[in-house]
Amino acid sequence: MSEHFRVRGGARLRGAVDVVGAKNSVLKLMAAALLAEGTTTLTNCPEILDVPYMAEVLCSLGCTVDIDGDTIAITTPTELSHRPDGESMRKLRASVCVLGPLVGRCKRAVVALPGGDAIGSRPLDMHQSGLRQLGAHSDIEHGCVVAEAENLHGAQIWLDFPSMGATENILMAAVLAEGTTVIDNAAREPEISDLCTLLTQMGAKIEGAGTSTLTVHGVEALVPAEHEVIGDRIVGATWAFAAATTRGDITVRGVDPHHLDLVLEKLRIAGAEVTFGEREFRVVQPERPKAVDFVTLPYPGFATDLQPFAITLASVAEGTSMITENLFESRFRFIEEMMRLGADARTDGHHAVIRGIEQLSSAPVWASDIRAGVGLVLAGLCADGDTEVWDVFHIDRGYPKFVENMTALGADVARVNA
């Protein structure tokens, strides 16, 4: 049965919303549980589709995974399989993060190339290069990454680009390698720091979390731990953009606002009033937003995941905005759907020029990925009538209780089985 969201335009979102654990953190933390025999427990986990998908991957390796609300208990056996189920792997991109733990613990991995969002090429070259420098042999064979090593040893590793995935896989392999590994130009996202925190609780020795240089002193074995997942800054930013785009007033609770310093500053430039506390912030947009330019860059730059929301905001803003996408070439597929809604937009390479209009027009549109789906819902709230957003399973992969939260904020959004 196919599902879509029916979105009725005209709502100005108001109220408070709670943000739970980060999608981009919990899936990697689940993979880290492979590194220690016994039961690792994660709390504050989001109830999203990608969590049971990742659980399938771990179960195919021999783990037992118990999901109870926002708590996940992962029991890892003494003997792990080194080959996760290929069909499970293809359900989500983050499944590739089992590669590092399997090489670190089993010294061998045969991992099917992952699936996930259709946002452009995301090769595994840096993942493989890092593992090779740690002493593993790695190639692509029959649609799988095959890696094996007699022993892993410390190395000085420079990443050509601060890739989150490569940083995570190399880090999780290095914690059980002999000697010291230094990862230069490492990703700096808060989710990397969250992973370092869990690994440290498990007995790893890691220095430099949150910086571009990670130093890992290998240990012989890790032990299970209990860990609370950090709040999802991307979901938090989504609600911030929802307030700014619909001229609303939303308080976002459960996420560190300092993880969103650049985002909130951009919304201030757009005319929003932004205030924040220790683990919450409030965005009030009293008038039509003003045009703002956005350039996607690795953290602490403007996240590529937020690009669809920037385009939606620009489409109804006063003036002309330029959006520059530096990370994923297919993100601009979203603009084709925005043009169905009447957005005045054109693209040239990795630049998009958006001329804001007062109101969008309703139409059927299709989500190509998680963030694009939510961006289209926000656009539908700024349209004249009812907009149908199709392929909403993408949204379910990244946003817990999405319709319930939208409704609580005053939106008229309904899930429709067709």
QUIZISUL-V459867 format. One line per field, one symbol per residue. ss: DSSP state (H for helix, E for strand, C for the rest). psi: psi as a letter, one per 40 degrees, with the letter a starting at -180 (. if undefined). burial: 1 if it has 24 or more other ideal C-beta (glycine too) atoms within 12 Angstrom, else 0. A space follows every 50 residues. Layout:
ss: ???
psi: ???
burial: ???
This chain:
ss: CCEEEEEECCCCCEEEEECCECHHHHHHHHHHHHHCCEEEEEECCCCCHH HHHHHHHHHHCCCEEEEECCEEEEEECCCCCCCCCHHHHCCCHHHHHHHH HHHHHHCEEEEECCCCCCCCCCCCHHHHHHHHHCCCEEEEECCEEEEECC CCECCEEECCCCCHHHHHHHHHHHCCCECEEEEECCCCCHHHHHHHHHHH HCCCEEECCCCCEEEEECCCCCCCCEEECCECHHHHHHHHHHHHHCCCEE EEECCCHHHHHHHHHHHHHCCCEEEECCCEEEEECCCCCECCCEEECCCC CECHHHHHHHHHHHHHCECEEEEECCCCCCCCHHHHHHHHCCCEEEEECC EEEEECCCCECCCEEECCCHHHHHHHHHHHHCECCEEEEECCHHHHCCCC CHHHHHHHCCCEEEEEEC
psi: hiiihhhhieihhiaihhhaihdeddddddddeeehhahhhhifiigidd dddddddddeeeihhhhgbehhhhhhidhiiegihddddedidedeeedd dddddeeihhhihibaigeihgiedddddddddeeihhihhfeihhhiid iiiiihhhhdighddddddddddddeihahhhhifiieiddddddddddd deeihhieheiehhhhhiidiiiiihhhhiihdddddddddddddefahh hhieihdeefdddddddddeeihhiiadfiihhhgdihiiiiiihhiihe ahhddedddddddddeihahihhhhedhdededdddddddeeigiiihbf ihhhhiidhiiiihihheadddddddddddeeigahhhhifeddddeehh fdddddddeeighihhh.
burial: 00011111101111101111111111111111111101011111111111 11111111111110101001111111000111111001101111111111 11111111111111111111010101111111111101000001111110 01111010101111111111111111100111111111111111111111 11111101111111111110010110111111111111111111111111 11111110110111011101111101000111111001111111110110 11111111111111111010111110110011111111111111101000 11110110111111111111111111111111100111111111111111 111011001111111000
